[in-house]
């Protein structure tokens, strides 16, 4: 058996080395992005002359205030950035926006939603008095909940029209419909968790997202692009639509310009995700004062 003899000097030297190693491992653990700056100093420089008043300080965000730079939250998988805009999903604001007269954009993100919980998006056309439906991953509306993580929903463009999930589904051909001069069409969305112990979240708690009027494709040109629908149907909408049809830079996007469903056997069908001559006819019809041609679901008031 071999034996080792340690002098007091060698023991002290070993202890000092171990202390140095431990200290440096601790410092390494506090530099998650390996940029040579302590994580706390990455987030804020602190007082002048303080411990974090060093070169490179204050270069990272910590939007969720967990003491970890956002880029490290992303790298470790504890947070996500589904929109790729540099903002953590749990720091985004949930929103529901009427993009055009047949589409709504839903963003179920933000601090009130658990990023590890799956949610269904319940869509209520509240101003029409309809029963709610549920957004499907394909962007249409069905009768049964579809559960996904907030980062999987991210921002989804939901279009007018019935989904296919569930047996015996007999919804009208349209569900998201435009506003008119005499009444508003507005949409509210709630994120319903799959786990009943988790609270639900209303994404637009005020009066719902207002759908633009039929034929309102754009507001004035701002020098680089057409502005969003402005509540009027005029010659600018015709010009803006023609630029969308030609796919010109700065033209209205498809969810804004796709306003007319094709007609089949006399029925009004859902928005068809195309910009074509039928949409141009619809814009011209709205411009001359015609009303939305489809019968509206769950509504018995003035047109």
N, C-alpha and C positions, 0 to 999 in steps of 0.2 A: 504494500500500500504506500502510495506517495504521500508525503506531508509537505505543507507549505507554512512558512513562517513569515508573518507580516510585521514590519516595524511600525512604530507609532507614526513615523513620517509617511510611510506608504499608505496607511489607513486614512490619514488626513488628506493626502493627495487624491485618493480614490473618492472620498466624501466630497471634496471640492469639485471633482469632475462630474460626479453624479448630480450635484446641485446645479452646475452649469448646464448639464444636459436637460434636467427637469425644467429649468427656467426657460431654456430655448424651445423646448417642446411646448410649453405653455404659451410662449409668444407666437409660435407657429400656429397653434390651435386658434389664436385670436386674429389670424390673418387669412380668412377663408378664401380670398381671391388672389393670394400670394403676390401682392403688389408691394410688399415691404412696409405697409402702413397698417397699424392696428385697426381692427374693424370699427371700434368706437371712434377712432380718428378719421376713418374713411367716411363716416356718417356726418361728423361735425368737427370743426376745428377747435371749438371751445374758446376760452378766454385767451387773449394775446399773451404769449409767454408761457402758456400752460402746457401740460403734457401732450396735448394733441395739436399744438401750434407748430406743425411740422410740414415739410414739403409734401404735397400730394393730398393733404387733408381735405375733408369735405367734398370729395369727388363722387361719393356714392349716395343713392337715395335709400331711405328706410321708410317707405310709405306705410307699412303696416306696423311700425313702431315696435318691432320685436328685437331690436338691438343687433340685427344682422343685415348687412347690405343686401339690397334687392337682388343683385346679380347672383349672390350666394344662395338666396332662397330659390331662385330659378334653377341653379346648377344642382342643388341638392334634391329637387323635386318636391319641396314643401310648399311651393307656390308655382303658379303657371302664368303665362302671358299668351293667351290664345290668339289675341289680336295682333301680336307682334309689334306693339307700339311702345315697348319699354316700360309699361305700367302693369304691375301685378294685377291679376284678375280680382283679387280680394280688395284692391284699392280702386277699382273702376266703380262707376256709378251705374246701377241698373237703369234701364230705359226701355220705353216702348214708343216708337215713332211711326206715324203714318207717313210713309214715303211717297206714295202715289194713291190714286183713288181705289186701287185694288191690292195694295201690298202694305204690310207693316213690318218694321224691323224690331226684333226683340233681343235685348241684351240682358240675360239673367246672371249678372256678375255683381260683385261688391261685397262689403264686409258682413252683410246680413245673411249671406248664403255660405253654407259650409262647403268648401271646395272638394271634400271627400264624400259628400252626400249626393245621391241622385235625385233629380227633381223632374216633375212633369210640368209643362207650361199650359196652364188653363187660360183659354182665351175667351173673354166676354165682350160681345158687341153690346155694351150696356145701354147705349142710347136707342137701340132698336128693340130692346126687351127680349132678346133671344136667350135660350139656354146656352151655357158655355160649351166649347169644344176644346180639343187638345192639339197643340202643335205636334206635327210629326217631323221626323228627321229629314224628310224629303221637302219640307216647306209647305205642306198643305195641312188642312185641319181635319181631324178625325174624332170619333166619339169616345175613344179609350185613351187613358194616359200612357205616355211614352216617357220612360225615366232615363235621364242621362245626367252626367256630371255637368256642372256649370261650364267647365272648360270645353266640354264636348258640344254644348249648345253654342257657346261663345256669342256671336251675333248671328241670328238666323233671320232670313227674309221669308216671312210667311205670306203666301199669296191667297187670294180669294179662291175658294173651291173646296170641295169635300175630299177628305182623305179616304183611305181604303181599309184602315184597321177596324176589326170588329165585324161580326155578322149582322146582317139586316140593317145596315146603315142607310138611311133614307133621308139625308139632309137635302135641303134645296141646293141647286147648283151654285149659288153664291152665298157668301157668309160675311166677308169683309166688303162693304159697299161704300161708295162715296157719299160725302155730305151733299146737301143741296142748299138752295137759297133759303128754304123755309125750315130746315132742321139739320142738326148735326148728326153725323155718324161717328161714334167714338168707341175706342177699344181699350179695355183694361186687361191686364195679364197678371196672374198669380203663379208663383213657383211653388208647387206642392211637393213636399219631400216624400220619398218612398218609405222612409222610416217615420211612423206616426208620432214618435217622441220628439221629432225635430219640428220647430215652428215653420209654418208657411210664410212666404214673403210676397207682398203685393208690390209689383215692380213699378207701377205708376199710381201712387195712392191718391192723387187728386181727382180729376174728372175724366181721366182716360186720355188716350192719344186721339186727337181729332183727325179724321180722314179728310184729305183735300176734296174739293168738289170735282165732279166729273168734267173732264176736259181741261182742268187746270194742270198744265204740264210744267210750267216754270214761271218764275218772277223775272225781273229785268236782268239783262246781261251785265256782269260786273267788271268786264274788261278781260277776264280770264275764263269765266264759265257762267252758265245760266244759274241764277239763284233758285232756291226751292220754290215750290208753288206758293202764290201770294194771295189766293182767294178770289182771283178774277180769271175769266176766260176771255182772252182778247187776241189780237193778231200776233202778239209775242209768243203765245202758246203754239200757234201754227208754225212760226219760224223755228222755235225751239224743237218742236217735234220733228220737223224736216231735217234738222241737224242731227237729232238722235237717230232718225231713220238712215242717215248717211254715215253714222258713226264718226261724226266730227269731234275733235278735241273740245272738251268743255261742255259737250251736249248733255242733256238729262240722261240719267242711267235708265236701264231697262225697267226697274220697278216703278219708275215715275211715268215712263212713256207707254208702257203696256196697259192700256185702259179699256180695250174693247175685247170681249170674248167672241169667239166665232159662234155663229148660230147654226144649230143642227136640229132639224125637224121642229123648228119653231121654238126651241128651248134656248134659254140664255145659259151658256156654259161658263166655267171658271176662266180666269185669266190664263193665257196660254204660253206665257214666258217668251213671247216673240214681239218684235216691233215690225209691224207690217202695214199694208194698205188699209186693213180693217181698223187699225188704230187711227190712221189719218182720217178716215171717214168719221170716226167717233169724235175726234177733235173738231172737225168742221161742223158736225151735227151739234155739238155742245156750243160752239161759237155762234151758231144761228139761233140758240135758245132752246134747243130740244132737251128734254129731261133724260135722265138715265133710263135706258130702255128695258132694263130687267126688273121683274117683280122682286120686291125686297122681302126677305124672310122676317117673320115675327113682327111685322110693322103694319099698323092699320091707320096711321095718321095721314097728314097731308103729304103730297109727293115732294 
